Amino acid sequence: MRQHQACFLVFLALTAAGCSGPLGPFAGGKLSGESAPYPTSWHDAVSAEQVQLETYGTDGAPHSVNIWCVVHFDRLFFTTSLVRGEENPEKRVWVRNALTNTDARVRVGDHIYRGSLRKVLDDNLESGVKRAFVLKYDHEKDERTEDAWVFELTKKQACQAQGRGDHDLGWRDRATQQNQSKPEVINVCAAVPSVRSASSFRARSSEGMDGK
């Protein structure tokens, strides 16, 4: 009880101080950081214990969470919670946002990248990404893993950045979500970080794996 009260007081204090990003399991607003072009490689995210993901509600308001990520074949993926919190993916705010507006930003270190967040529909790709998550975070595969949803942040096409509002770019992505990549040979070793052991990831970041 005391721990919950302490966390709540810290949350209120930071909110009052104007903290905009997420704090641990608590969601935040607009991310701060240096905007950067969409990267040609997600090398910096390979060893990241967690990153910050920003999505947008139907009213355009930014919603950010701390979340685990994995780099698979140099593509950046996220998953709904494998460890704690709401098990139904659609009850998570960031998931509902992504399903209605694919515009999103992710902060890796001090840099923020904008892209399109789409749910992975290809079964083979989804399975490979989930195995990469299990390896990276030393998580035992269970029923929760099977039910989790996987999302990928992709680069926006040039035509998507013209003629629409800043947060109204999801319409074109939703129309092409069925155009998933074909099944590919899975090389989960490419997604396992070499900087730190898998056990250290889980020990240090289980609290911030997937915010609401």
C-alpha positions as CSV (number, residue, x, y, z in Angstrom):
1,M,0.0,0.0,0.0
2,R,2.7,2.4,1.0
3,Q,4.6,1.7,-2.2
4,H,1.5,2.4,-4.3
5,Q,0.9,5.6,-2.5
6,A,4.6,6.7,-3.0
7,C,4.4,6.0,-6.7
8,F,1.2,7.9,-7.0
9,L,2.7,10.9,-5.2
10,V,5.7,10.9,-7.5
11,F,3.4,10.7,-10.5
12,L,1.4,13.7,-9.3
13,A,4.5,15.7,-8.6
14,L,6.0,15.1,-12.0
15,T,2.7,15.9,-13.6
16,A,2.4,19.1,-11.8
17,A,6.0,20.0,-12.8
18,G,5.1,19.6,-16.4
19,C,6.6,16.2,-17.1
20,S,5.4,15.2,-20.6
21,G,6.9,11.8,-21.3
22,P,6.1,8.5,-19.6
23,L,7.3,7.6,-16.1
24,G,7.8,3.9,-15.5
25,P,4.4,2.2,-16.0
26,F,2.6,5.6,-16.1
27,A,1.8,7.0,-19.6
28,G,2.7,10.5,-20.6
29,G,2.1,13.0,-23.4
30,K,4.3,14.5,-26.1
31,L,7.8,13.2,-26.1
32,S,10.7,15.6,-25.9
33,G,14.0,15.1,-27.7
34,E,15.8,15.8,-30.9
35,S,13.9,14.9,-34.0
36,A,15.9,12.9,-36.5
37,P,15.2,11.4,-40.0
38,Y,14.0,7.9,-40.2
39,P,17.1,5.8,-39.7
40,T,18.6,3.5,-42.4
41,S,19.5,1.1,-39.6
42,W,18.0,0.5,-36.1
43,H,21.4,-0.5,-34.7
44,D,20.9,1.8,-31.7
45,A,17.7,0.1,-30.7
46,V,19.2,-3.4,-30.7
47,S,20.7,-2.9,-27.2
48,A,18.0,-0.6,-25.9
49,E,16.3,-2.1,-22.8
50,Q,13.2,0.0,-23.6
51,V,12.2,2.9,-25.7
52,Q,9.3,5.5,-25.6
53,L,6.4,5.2,-28.1
54,E,4.1,8.0,-28.9
55,T,0.7,7.5,-30.5
56,Y,-2.3,9.8,-31.0
57,G,-5.9,9.6,-29.9
58,T,-8.9,10.5,-32.1
59,D,-8.6,14.1,-30.9
60,G,-4.9,14.2,-31.9
61,A,-3.7,14.3,-28.3
62,P,-0.2,12.5,-27.9
63,H,0.0,9.5,-25.7
64,S,3.4,8.0,-24.8
65,V,4.5,4.9,-23.0
66,N,7.7,3.0,-22.1
67,I,7.8,-0.2,-24.1
68,W,10.1,-3.0,-24.9
69,C,11.3,-3.3,-28.5
70,V,13.2,-5.7,-30.7
71,V,15.1,-5.3,-33.9
72,H,14.4,-8.2,-36.3
73,F,16.1,-8.1,-39.7
74,D,16.9,-4.4,-39.1
75,R,13.2,-3.7,-38.6
76,L,11.8,-2.2,-35.4
77,F,9.0,-4.1,-33.6
78,F,6.9,-3.7,-30.4
79,T,4.5,-6.1,-28.7
80,T,1.7,-5.8,-26.3
81,S,2.6,-6.9,-22.8
82,L,4.2,-10.3,-22.3
83,V,4.6,-9.9,-18.5
84,R,2.2,-7.6,-16.7
85,G,-0.8,-5.4,-17.1
86,E,-3.9,-5.7,-19.2
87,E,-3.9,-9.0,-21.3
88,N,-6.4,-7.8,-23.8
89,P,-4.4,-5.8,-26.4
90,E,-7.3,-3.6,-27.4
91,K,-7.7,-2.3,-23.8
92,R,-4.4,-0.6,-24.1
93,V,-4.6,3.0,-25.2
94,W,-1.6,3.0,-27.5
95,V,-3.0,-0.1,-29.3
96,R,-6.4,1.6,-29.8
97,N,-4.7,4.7,-31.1
98,A,-2.5,2.8,-33.6
99,L,-5.6,1.0,-35.0
100,T,-7.3,4.2,-35.8
101,N,-4.3,6.4,-36.6
102,T,-1.0,4.9,-37.6
103,D,1.0,8.1,-37.2
104,A,3.6,7.5,-34.4
105,R,6.9,8.5,-33.0
106,V,9.5,6.6,-31.1
107,R,12.3,7.9,-28.9
108,V,15.5,5.8,-28.9
109,G,18.1,7.4,-26.6
110,D,17.9,11.2,-27.3
111,H,16.5,11.0,-30.8
112,I,12.9,10.8,-31.9
113,Y,11.9,9.2,-35.2
114,R,8.5,9.5,-36.9
115,G,6.9,6.6,-38.8
116,S,3.8,4.5,-39.3
117,L,2.8,2.0,-36.7
118,R,1.0,-1.0,-38.1
119,K,-0.1,-4.3,-36.7
120,V,1.8,-7.3,-38.1
121,L,-0.7,-9.6,-39.9
122,D,1.8,-12.1,-41.4
123,D,1.8,-15.2,-39.1
124,N,5.4,-16.2,-39.9
125,L,6.8,-12.8,-39.3
126,E,4.8,-12.4,-36.0
127,S,6.1,-15.8,-34.8
128,G,9.7,-14.8,-35.6
129,V,9.4,-11.5,-33.8
130,K,7.9,-13.1,-30.7
131,R,10.8,-15.6,-30.5
132,A,13.2,-12.7,-30.8
133,F,11.4,-11.0,-27.8
134,V,11.6,-14.2,-25.8
135,L,15.4,-14.4,-26.4
136,K,16.2,-10.8,-25.8
137,Y,14.3,-10.4,-22.6
138,D,14.8,-13.9,-21.2
139,H,11.1,-14.5,-21.1
140,E,9.5,-17.9,-21.1
141,K,7.0,-18.4,-23.8
142,D,3.5,-18.9,-22.5
143,E,-0.2,-18.4,-23.3
144,R,0.3,-14.6,-22.9
145,T,3.0,-14.6,-25.5
146,E,0.7,-16.4,-27.9
147,D,-2.1,-13.9,-27.5
148,A,0.1,-10.8,-27.7
149,W,-0.1,-8.5,-30.8
150,V,3.0,-7.3,-32.7
151,F,3.4,-3.9,-34.2
152,E,6.1,-2.5,-36.6
153,L,7.2,1.1,-37.0
154,T,7.8,1.6,-40.8
155,K,9.0,4.6,-42.8
156,K,6.3,6.9,-44.1
157,Q,6.0,7.2,-47.8
158,A,6.6,10.7,-49.4
159,C,3.0,10.9,-50.5
160,Q,1.8,10.3,-46.9
161,A,3.4,13.5,-45.6
162,Q,1.6,15.8,-48.1
163,G,-2.0,17.1,-48.1
164,R,-3.0,15.7,-44.6
165,G,-3.0,16.9,-41.1
166,D,0.0,16.1,-38.8
167,H,-1.8,13.3,-37.0
168,D,-4.2,12.3,-39.8
169,L,-1.9,10.0,-41.7
170,G,-3.3,6.7,-40.8
171,W,-5.9,6.5,-43.6
172,R,-3.5,5.5,-46.3
173,D,-1.6,3.0,-44.1
174,R,-4.8,1.3,-43.0
175,A,-5.7,0.8,-46.7
176,T,-2.5,-1.1,-47.3
177,Q,-2.2,-3.2,-44.1
178,Q,-3.0,-6.3,-46.1
179,N,0.2,-5.9,-48.1
180,Q,2.4,-7.6,-45.5
181,S,5.7,-9.1,-46.4
182,K,5.9,-12.6,-47.5
183,P,7.0,-15.4,-45.1
184,E,10.7,-15.2,-44.6
185,V,13.4,-17.3,-43.0
186,I,13.7,-16.4,-39.4
187,N,17.1,-15.5,-38.0
188,V,16.4,-14.6,-34.4
189,C,20.1,-14.3,-33.6
190,A,20.0,-11.1,-35.6
191,A,17.7,-9.6,-32.9
192,V,19.6,-10.7,-29.8
193,P,21.6,-7.8,-28.3
194,S,25.3,-8.4,-27.9
195,V,25.9,-5.6,-25.4
196,R,24.3,-7.1,-22.3
197,S,23.1,-10.5,-21.3
198,A,19.4,-11.3,-21.7
199,S,18.9,-11.8,-18.0
200,S,20.0,-8.2,-17.3
201,F,17.3,-6.9,-19.6
202,R,14.5,-8.5,-17.7
203,A,15.9,-7.6,-14.3
204,R,16.2,-3.9,-15.2
205,S,13.2,-3.3,-17.4
206,S,10.3,-5.6,-16.5
207,E,8.4,-2.6,-15.0
208,G,8.4,-0.6,-18.3
209,M,7.8,-3.3,-20.8
210,D,4.4,-2.1,-22.1
211,G,2.5,0.9,-20.7
212,K,-1.2,1.3,-21.3
